[in-house]
Each structure stands twice: as C-alpha cells, then as structure tokens.
C-alpha cells in the first residue's frame, strides 16, 4: 500500500478505533517500524500493522510483531488488502506466521456494527468452527438422525459427530446445515482475545480435534503472568552508548529487551511482572530525541507506562515536551529502579 493510499488507510483505521472508544497512538510517521498503531480500551491493548499485500509480511517481521505483543502485552492484528493478486474477503480471518489478518471492512463491521467474522482461511479452503453443543441440541430437539443431517450436509455420519464435538467445517457445509435447520450454528471469531487465551487458527479444518490445543494468542509457553526472558542479559547492539545504557538499566533491576524496527530502542520493564513498570527506552542524540519525542510520549501513554531518552552529551534541558531526557552520566548515578522512576516522573511534568 504505497504512499498516500497507505497513509489514508492507517488514518481510517485510527478513526475507527477512536470511534469505538480506543485511545490510539500512531507510529507510522517513523520509518521503518514493525507496527503502525497502538490502541488501548480499558485494560485491553491492540497492536496494529497495515499492509496492502499480506505476503509482504515475512517471518522476521511477524516475529518482531509477536514479540512486542507479548511484551506489552497486547493482541497483534494485521490489516491487509490482497494476497498476491487475490483480494482478501470480508468476514474471513487469515493468518501469517501466527498473526491474524483481516480486511478493513471486517474491522469496520466488528467495531461499528458489532458483526464479528465467522470464517477462517486455511490452505484447504474457508472454514467455520461449529457450535457443537447447539448443533446437537437442535438435532436432538427436532429428532433429526445423524444420517439425515449427514445426507443434507453432504458428509458422513462420523463427520457430523465431529461437528458436534466442535470441529471446523467447510463454509459450504455450514451453509447447508443452517439452511436446513433455519438456525445459525457457526461460532463467531473473537478478534480481540486477551493475550494467552485461545485464538481461532487458520489450521483448523474439518475433523481437527486438536485445534483447541493449538490455538493460542501468544507463543507457546508464554502467558501474561510469566515473563518470557527473565534473567537474560540485553542483546548487544554493537553501539557502545546503547549497550552501556542497557547494561546500566539491567543492573538496576530492569528487564531489557532490545527491539528492532520499533520507535524505541528497547522495551524495558520491572521484574517480577507483578510489579511491572513499562519503560520505552531510546538512545541517541538530542536531535533524535526531538524527532521522536511526540511518538514516544504517545506510545507511553497508551501503554500506561513511561518513555525515556538517554543522550551522551550534557544538556541544559531535562525534557522535550514532557519526554524525560537523561544523560549517560546521570543514568550511572542512579542507584536503583525506583530512583530512576522518580526522576522520570518528575521530568514528565516539566
């Protein structure tokens, strides 16, 4: 989605989210960036990426988006338009490397009209998950045999039993069953599931009895209550100033995760997670701080955390439009995390 068309799409999505009660911060003015919007409604946080062709999302970019989603924690979602030359369909959830993908119209229907998508795309076709309990109740209440319903749907008796156990079904089969019963039996997809809760996956299909075990909103083994990298030292960036800042923060008791293609250089948080304080940390020159001040402050507010910019040179200013500025010598004088937070909080108001 080149140039102005992409910017227009991001602006429309931002407006949709704001109209739905989200507080939205954007990052698309900074390039490159692994995400375009960060949005919060109550305790729910959403991280959004916008692409025209979803095939442009490679495994590394998806991994960065999933990592940021886990760190905040937030739910990642990609808004796309095409896959190669094929237009994506409204009402269908696609997937690339664990990132759910929908078109702009699906998001509008979900936010403005309360209409969720029901369909999931997979390599085998378009599927929906069946409300098995409802299907069985409707069939038994109307004294419809497995054989009769199987004949109507064009599948086997065993497949109907799998549907009643909650398996996925091809959309054409769902349509036959719903026409016959005169009742909906497909399960709507919750686009905005909280991190760590099951998520409908593109891998679900007819007879997929393990689907519920595979559907997760974060990487396997992670949860919103357990830090993913406790005890791990910050990765080296090759830049002496950045590496020195990250080592200093690590020594104060912060958990530091170096980020790539993000508006901040490191996602920093307190440990344990029960005492979490998010600190979006950037390192560089005063000129860079001026360029990033607005977006870092926006992101920190949406994430309900703090932002910090560390510079090498001595300055007369301690903040830029509310973004706390700390020199490297100042940072070294702070003894612990609480003392640094006190300084940051004081400078946020200046």
C-alpha positions as CSV (number, residue, x, y, z in Angstrom):
1,X,0.0,0.0,0.0
2,X,2.3,2.7,-1.3
3,X,2.5,6.3,-0.4
4,X,-0.7,8.3,0.3
5,X,-3.0,5.3,-0.1
6,X,-1.4,3.5,2.9
7,X,-1.4,6.7,5.0
8,X,-5.1,7.1,4.2
9,X,-5.8,3.5,5.3
10,X,-4.0,3.9,8.6
11,X,-5.9,7.2,9.2
12,X,-9.2,5.4,8.6
13,X,-8.3,2.6,10.9
14,X,-7.2,5.0,13.6
15,X,-10.5,6.8,13.3
16,X,-12.4,3.5,13.5
17,X,-10.6,2.6,16.7
18,X,-11.1,6.0,18.2
19,X,-14.9,5.9,17.4
20,X,-15.0,2.6,19.2
21,X,-13.6,4.1,22.4
22,X,-9.9,3.3,21.9
23,X,-7.2,5.7,22.8
24,X,-4.9,5.4,19.8
25,X,-1.3,6.3,19.3
26,X,0.4,6.0,15.9
27,X,3.9,5.1,14.8
28,X,3.6,5.3,11.0
29,X,5.3,8.6,10.9
30,X,8.5,6.9,11.8
31,X,10.1,4.5,9.3
32,X,10.9,1.7,9.4
33,X,8.5,0.4,12.1
34,X,7.3,-3.1,12.9
35,X,3.8,-1.7,13.7
36,X,1.6,1.3,12.8
37,X,-0.8,1.8,15.7
38,X,-1.1,1.1,19.3
39,X,-4.6,1.3,20.8
40,X,-6.0,0.8,24.3
41,X,-9.5,0.4,25.6
42,X,-9.8,-0.1,29.3
43,X,-7.2,-2.9,30.1
44,X,-7.1,-4.2,26.5
45,X,-4.2,-3.3,24.3
46,X,-4.1,-3.8,20.5
47,X,-1.0,-3.5,18.2
48,X,-1.8,-3.0,14.5
49,X,0.2,-3.4,11.3
50,X,-1.1,-2.3,7.9
51,X,0.0,-3.8,4.6
52,X,-1.6,-3.9,1.1
53,X,-0.2,-7.3,0.2
54,X,-0.1,-9.6,3.3
55,X,2.6,-11.7,1.5
56,X,5.0,-8.9,2.3
57,X,4.9,-10.0,6.0
58,X,8.0,-12.2,6.4
59,X,8.8,-14.5,9.4
60,X,11.2,-12.0,10.9
61,X,8.7,-9.1,10.8
62,X,5.9,-11.3,12.1
63,X,8.3,-12.4,14.9
64,X,9.0,-8.9,15.9
65,X,5.3,-8.0,16.0
66,X,4.6,-11.1,18.1
67,X,7.4,-10.3,20.5
68,X,6.1,-6.7,21.0
69,X,2.6,-8.0,21.5
70,X,3.9,-10.4,24.2
71,X,6.0,-7.7,25.9
72,X,3.3,-5.1,26.3
73,X,1.2,-7.5,26.5
74,X,-1.1,-6.7,23.5
75,X,-3.1,-8.5,20.8
76,X,-1.5,-8.2,17.4
77,X,-3.5,-7.8,14.2
78,X,-2.7,-7.1,10.6
79,X,-5.0,-5.2,8.3
80,X,-4.4,-6.2,4.7
81,X,-6.0,-6.0,1.3
82,X,-4.5,-8.7,-1.0
83,X,-2.5,-11.9,-1.0
84,X,-0.6,-11.8,-4.3
85,X,-3.2,-10.9,-6.9
86,X,-6.1,-12.2,-4.8
87,X,-8.3,-9.8,-3.0
88,X,-8.9,-10.8,0.6
89,X,-12.6,-11.3,1.6
90,X,-14.6,-9.5,4.3
91,X,-15.7,-11.7,7.2
92,X,-12.7,-14.0,6.8
93,X,-9.8,-14.2,9.2
94,X,-6.5,-15.1,7.5
95,X,-3.2,-15.9,9.2
96,X,0.5,-15.5,8.5
97,X,3.1,-16.7,11.0
98,X,0.7,-16.6,13.9
99,X,-0.6,-13.1,13.1
100,X,-4.4,-12.8,12.5
101,X,-5.2,-10.8,9.4
102,X,-8.5,-9.1,8.3
103,X,-9.5,-6.5,5.8
104,X,-10.5,-3.0,6.7
105,X,-14.2,-3.8,6.1
106,X,-14.1,-6.6,8.6
107,X,-12.7,-4.3,11.2
108,X,-15.4,-1.7,10.5
109,X,-18.2,-4.3,10.8
110,X,-16.7,-5.6,14.1
111,X,-16.2,-2.1,15.7
112,X,-19.1,-0.1,14.2
113,X,-21.8,-2.8,13.8
114,X,-20.8,-5.4,16.3
115,X,-20.7,-8.0,13.5
116,X,-17.8,-10.5,14.1
117,X,-16.2,-12.6,11.3
118,X,-17.2,-16.3,11.3
119,X,-14.8,-17.7,8.7
120,X,-11.2,-18.8,8.9
121,X,-9.0,-19.2,5.8
122,X,-6.7,-22.3,5.7
123,X,-4.7,-24.0,2.9
124,X,-7.7,-26.4,2.5
125,X,-10.3,-23.6,2.0
126,X,-12.6,-21.4,4.1
127,X,-13.8,-22.9,7.3
128,X,-16.0,-22.0,10.3
129,X,-16.0,-23.5,13.7
130,X,-19.3,-25.3,14.6
131,X,-21.1,-24.7,17.9
132,X,-21.3,-28.4,18.6
133,X,-23.5,-28.1,21.7
134,X,-26.0,-26.0,19.8
135,X,-25.9,-28.3,16.8
136,X,-26.5,-31.4,18.8
137,X,-29.4,-29.8,20.8
138,X,-31.1,-28.6,17.6
139,X,-30.8,-32.0,16.0
140,X,-32.0,-33.9,19.0
141,X,-34.8,-31.5,19.9
142,X,-36.1,-31.9,16.3
143,X,-35.5,-35.7,16.4
144,X,-33.2,-35.5,13.3
145,X,-31.0,-38.5,12.9
146,X,-27.2,-38.3,12.3
147,X,-27.8,-39.9,8.9
148,X,-30.4,-37.4,7.9
149,X,-28.3,-34.4,8.8
150,X,-25.2,-36.1,7.2
151,X,-27.2,-36.5,3.9
152,X,-28.3,-32.9,3.9
153,X,-24.8,-31.6,4.6
154,X,-23.2,-34.0,2.1
155,X,-20.8,-35.5,4.7
156,X,-20.5,-38.7,6.7
157,X,-22.3,-39.5,10.0
158,X,-18.9,-39.5,11.6
159,X,-18.2,-36.0,10.4
160,X,-21.5,-34.8,11.9
161,X,-20.3,-36.3,15.2
162,X,-17.1,-34.3,14.8
163,X,-19.0,-31.1,14.2
164,X,-21.0,-31.8,17.4
165,X,-17.7,-32.1,19.2
166,X,-16.8,-28.6,18.0
167,X,-14.7,-29.4,14.9
168,X,-14.4,-26.9,12.0
169,X,-16.5,-27.3,8.8
170,X,-16.2,-26.0,5.2
171,X,-18.3,-22.9,4.7
172,X,-20.5,-24.7,2.1
173,X,-21.3,-27.4,4.5
174,X,-22.2,-24.9,7.2
175,X,-24.5,-23.1,4.8
176,X,-26.4,-26.4,4.0
177,X,-26.8,-27.2,7.7
178,X,-28.0,-23.7,8.6
179,X,-30.5,-23.6,5.7
180,X,-31.9,-27.0,6.7
181,X,-32.2,-26.1,10.4
182,X,-33.1,-22.4,9.9
183,X,-30.7,-21.6,12.7
184,X,-27.1,-20.4,12.9
185,X,-24.6,-23.0,14.1
186,X,-21.2,-21.3,13.3
187,X,-19.2,-19.8,16.1
188,X,-18.2,-16.1,15.7
189,X,-14.5,-15.3,15.9
190,X,-13.4,-13.0,18.7
191,X,-10.8,-10.8,17.0
192,X,-9.7,-9.1,20.2
193,X,-8.9,-12.0,22.5
194,X,-6.8,-11.2,25.6
195,X,-3.2,-12.5,25.4
196,X,-2.8,-16.1,26.5
197,X,-6.4,-17.0,25.7
198,X,-7.2,-19.4,22.8
199,X,-7.5,-18.0,19.4
200,X,-9.1,-19.4,16.3
201,X,-6.3,-20.7,14.0
202,X,-6.1,-21.0,10.2
203,X,-5.0,-24.6,10.7
204,X,-8.4,-25.7,11.9
205,X,-10.4,-27.7,9.5
206,X,-12.9,-30.5,9.4
207,X,-12.0,-33.2,11.9
208,X,-9.3,-31.1,13.6
209,X,-9.8,-32.4,17.1
210,X,-6.5,-30.9,18.3
211,X,-7.4,-27.4,17.1
212,X,-8.3,-26.1,20.6
213,X,-5.0,-27.2,21.9
214,X,-3.1,-25.4,19.2
215,X,-4.9,-22.0,19.2
216,X,-3.1,-19.5,21.4
217,X,-2.9,-15.8,21.3
218,X,0.8,-15.8,22.2
219,X,3.8,-18.0,21.6
220,X,3.7,-21.5,23.2
221,X,4.7,-21.4,26.8
222,X,4.1,-17.7,27.3
223,X,1.4,-16.1,29.4
224,X,0.6,-12.6,30.6
225,X,1.6,-13.6,34.1
226,X,5.0,-15.0,33.3
227,X,8.0,-13.0,31.8
228,X,9.4,-14.6,28.7
229,X,13.1,-13.7,29.3
230,X,13.7,-13.4,33.0
231,X,17.4,-13.5,33.8
232,X,18.6,-12.9,30.2
233,X,21.1,-10.2,29.6
234,X,20.3,-7.5,27.0
235,X,21.4,-8.4,23.5
236,X,24.4,-6.5,22.1
237,X,23.6,-3.8,19.5
238,X,27.2,-3.1,18.6
239,X,26.7,0.6,19.6
240,X,28.8,1.4,22.8
241,X,26.3,4.0,24.1
242,X,23.2,1.9,23.6
243,X,24.9,-1.2,25.1
244,X,26.1,0.8,28.0
245,X,22.6,2.2,28.7
246,X,21.0,-1.2,28.5
247,X,23.7,-2.7,30.8
248,X,23.1,0.1,33.3
249,X,19.3,-0.5,33.3
250,X,19.8,-4.2,33.6
251,X,22.0,-3.6,36.6
252,X,19.2,-1.6,38.3
253,X,16.8,-4.5,38.1
254,X,15.1,-3.7,34.8
255,X,14.4,-6.4,32.3
256,X,15.7,-5.1,29.0
257,X,14.6,-6.4,25.6
258,X,16.4,-4.8,22.6
259,X,13.9,-4.0,19.8
260,X,14.3,-3.8,16.1
261,X,12.3,-1.6,13.7
262,X,10.4,0.0,16.6
263,X,10.1,3.7,17.6
264,X,12.1,2.8,20.8
265,X,15.4,1.0,21.1
266,X,14.5,-1.2,24.0
267,X,11.4,-2.4,25.8
268,X,12.3,-2.1,29.4
269,X,10.1,-3.3,32.3
270,X,10.3,-4.0,36.0
271,X,10.5,-7.6,37.3
272,X,8.7,-9.5,38.6
273,X,5.8,-8.9,36.3
274,X,3.5,-8.4,39.3
275,X,5.4,-5.2,39.9
276,X,5.6,-4.2,36.2
277,X,6.6,-0.8,35.1
278,X,6.9,-0.3,31.3
279,X,9.7,2.0,30.2
280,X,10.1,2.6,26.4
281,X,13.8,3.5,26.2
282,X,15.5,5.3,23.3
283,X,19.2,6.2,23.0
284,X,20.8,8.8,20.7
285,X,21.4,12.4,20.1
286,X,19.4,15.3,21.3
287,X,18.3,15.9,17.7
288,X,16.9,12.3,17.5
289,X,15.1,12.9,20.8
290,X,13.4,16.0,19.4
291,X,12.3,13.9,16.4
292,X,10.9,11.0,18.5
293,X,9.5,13.0,21.5
294,X,5.9,13.1,20.4
295,X,5.5,9.5,19.3
296,X,7.4,8.1,22.4
297,X,5.1,10.1,24.7
298,X,2.0,8.9,22.8
299,X,3.1,5.3,23.0
300,X,4.0,5.5,26.7
301,X,0.5,7.0,27.5
302,X,-1.3,4.3,25.5
303,X,0.8,1.6,27.2
304,X,0.2,3.2,30.6
305,X,4.0,3.3,31.1
306,X,6.8,5.8,30.7
307,X,9.3,6.8,28.0
308,X,12.9,7.8,28.4
309,X,15.5,9.1,26.1
310,X,19.2,8.8,27.0
311,X,21.8,11.1,25.4
312,X,25.5,11.2,25.6
313,X,26.1,14.9,25.7
314,X,25.4,17.3,28.6
315,X,22.3,19.3,28.2
316,X,20.6,22.2,29.9
317,X,17.2,20.7,29.2
318,X,15.8,17.7,31.1
319,X,12.8,17.0,28.9
320,X,11.3,17.7,25.5
321,X,7.5,18.3,25.5
322,X,7.3,16.0,28.5
323,X,9.7,13.3,27.3
324,X,12.3,12.8,30.0
325,X,15.9,13.3,28.9
326,X,18.7,11.8,30.9
327,X,22.5,11.9,30.1
328,X,24.6,8.8,30.4
329,X,26.5,10.2,33.4
330,X,23.2,11.0,35.1
331,X,21.9,7.5,34.5
332,X,25.0,6.0,36.1
333,X,24.4,8.0,39.2
334,X,21.0,6.4,39.8
335,X,21.3,3.5,42.3
336,X,18.1,1.5,41.5
337,X,14.9,1.3,39.5
338,X,12.8,3.3,41.9
339,X,15.2,6.2,42.0
340,X,15.2,6.4,38.2
341,X,11.4,6.2,38.1
342,X,11.3,9.2,40.5
343,X,13.5,11.2,38.1
344,X,11.4,10.2,35.1
345,X,8.1,11.1,36.8
346,X,9.5,14.5,37.9
347,X,10.7,15.3,34.3
348,X,7.4,14.2,32.7
349,X,5.7,17.2,34.2
350,X,8.4,19.7,33.1
